[in-house]
Amino acid sequence: MEWDRISGNWPHWRERIQERWGRLTPDQLDSVAGRREQLVRNIQESYELTRDEAERQLRNWERNLAIEEFDEVDITLDEDPASGVNGR
């Protein structure tokens, strides 16, 4: 998922971030205000991680969001009247 979408709808995503990184306080999340670099720093500090590890965790979280978003897409196939089978 593109970070612009997350930062553009920060109130929605901050809740999901809080679920994933429960040690982050509401004040920390308020200070992030959609800024990715600030979030990486807060994850790093709160979990005593290296910057690379905090970045890796956030990248994986973003990747999982993209997969979830893809899974939620409803695929509708057109029915072929000749065969009576969808999508053929």
C-alpha positions as CSV (number, residue, x, y, z in Angstrom):
1,M,0.0,0.0,0.0
2,E,1.2,3.5,-0.8
3,W,2.1,5.6,2.2
4,D,0.3,8.6,0.7
5,R,-3.0,6.7,1.3
6,I,-2.1,5.9,4.9
7,S,-1.0,9.5,5.7
8,G,-4.0,10.9,3.9
9,N,-6.4,9.0,6.1
10,W,-4.3,8.9,9.3
11,P,-7.2,8.7,11.8
12,H,-8.3,5.4,10.2
13,W,-4.8,3.9,10.0
14,R,-3.5,5.0,13.3
15,E,-5.9,2.6,14.9
16,R,-4.5,-0.3,12.9
17,I,-1.0,0.8,13.7
18,Q,-1.9,0.9,17.4
19,E,-3.1,-2.7,17.1
20,R,0.2,-3.8,15.5
21,W,2.5,-1.8,17.7
22,G,0.7,-1.6,21.0
23,R,3.5,0.1,22.9
24,L,3.0,3.3,20.9
25,T,1.1,5.8,22.9
26,P,-1.7,8.0,21.7
27,D,0.6,11.0,22.1
28,Q,3.2,9.3,19.9
29,L,0.7,8.5,17.2
30,D,-0.7,12.1,17.4
31,S,2.9,13.4,16.8
32,V,3.4,11.1,13.9
33,A,0.4,12.6,12.1
34,G,1.0,10.4,9.0
35,R,4.7,11.0,8.7
36,R,6.4,7.7,8.0
37,E,9.8,8.6,9.2
38,Q,8.4,9.7,12.5
39,L,6.6,6.4,12.9
40,V,9.7,4.4,12.1
41,R,11.5,6.4,14.9
42,N,8.7,5.8,17.4
43,I,8.7,2.1,16.6
44,Q,12.4,2.0,16.9
45,E,12.5,3.8,20.3
46,S,9.4,2.0,21.8
47,Y,10.6,-1.5,20.9
48,E,14.4,-0.8,21.2
49,L,15.0,-1.9,17.6
50,T,17.6,-0.9,15.1
51,R,16.4,1.5,12.5
52,D,16.7,-1.2,9.9
53,E,14.5,-3.6,11.9
54,A,11.8,-0.9,12.5
55,E,11.8,-0.1,8.8
56,R,11.5,-3.8,7.9
57,Q,8.6,-4.3,10.2
58,L,6.8,-1.3,8.8
59,R,7.5,-2.4,5.2
60,N,6.0,-5.8,6.0
61,W,3.0,-4.3,7.6
62,E,2.4,-2.1,4.5
63,R,2.9,-5.2,2.3
64,N,0.3,-7.1,4.3
65,L,-2.2,-4.2,3.9
66,A,-1.7,-4.4,0.2
67,I,-2.4,-8.1,0.2
68,E,-5.5,-7.7,2.4
69,E,-6.8,-5.0,0.1
70,F,-6.3,-7.3,-2.9
71,D,-8.1,-10.1,-1.1
72,E,-11.1,-7.9,-0.5
73,V,-11.6,-7.1,-4.2
74,D,-14.7,-8.8,-5.5
75,I,-14.1,-10.3,-8.9
76,T,-17.2,-10.7,-11.0
77,L,-17.0,-12.7,-14.3
78,D,-19.3,-12.0,-17.2
79,E,-21.5,-14.9,-18.1
80,D,-21.0,-16.3,-21.6
81,P,-24.5,-17.1,-22.9
82,A,-23.1,-19.6,-25.4
83,S,-21.5,-21.8,-22.8
84,G,-23.5,-20.9,-19.7
85,V,-20.2,-20.8,-17.9
86,N,-18.9,-17.6,-16.2
87,G,-15.8,-16.2,-17.6
88,R,-15.3,-18.5,-20.6
